[in-house]
Amino acid sequence: MRRGSIVQLIVIGVLAGAIASAFALIPGWLPEPASREAGRIHFVFWFVTGICIFVFSIVAAVTAFAVWKFRAPPDDDSDGPPIHGNTTLEIAWTAVPTLLVTAIAVVSAIVLAKDDAQGANPLRIEVTAQQFFWSYSYPGFGNKQSDVLRLPVNRSIVLRMTSKDVIHSFWVPEFSQKQDVVPGIHPTLHITPDKVGTYPVICTELCGLGHALMRSRVIVMQPAAFQKWANQKGGA
Ligand SMILES: [Cu+2]
């Protein structure tokens, strides 16, 4: 291959990569992560996106170059020369995807294991889903009831969930995790909020007519403010 062609291929590849990167980065597709688990999940997301952009750049460069340089006249229906027995090429196109997929698998497995592990001294909260609202109970604070999920920042939280009727699903976009809440079983979800703020709790399993309204809030508070609230009598 001529040197000029390689330079042209690289230029097209870099351009394609730049356009894909702009499309990935500029719209702000994801909410700001507000938990350690979400931070790790975002890392996996961007790691995989980076690999995808790399592969896309190569494919786009080769495709655009072929269309540009090897365009056939309209009446030319003949095939191009076949590629056979190019061992180097075959090893490369087997080894590179294997490496990339293995890297994604290893990174995902590490993040999954870390996100699934509860931290030291977790705060346990019972979450109850029903048509069409969420309620929360704090066993460590005399079963204090609340219809808003209040959490202390930077503490490991274990949500133990159940449903009174049909399947619901607990989702806080800023926490990046979703958990189906199924009647009769008690799935758990581990969260370590690391940003003070108020975020939506959304039911993300179609659960009946009021599904779209099945929303609540999570308020991540400073530990002292949380303690003060938790020790007060009464709900909310
Ligand atoms: Cu629901």
Boltz pocket constraint, residues with backbone or C-beta under 6 A from the ligand:
constraints:
  - pocket:
      binder: B
      contacts: [[A, 129], [A, 130], [A, 132], [A, 167], [A, 168], [A, 169], [A, 203], [A, 204], [A, 205], [A, 206], [A, 207], [A, 211], [A, 214]]
      max_distance: 6.0
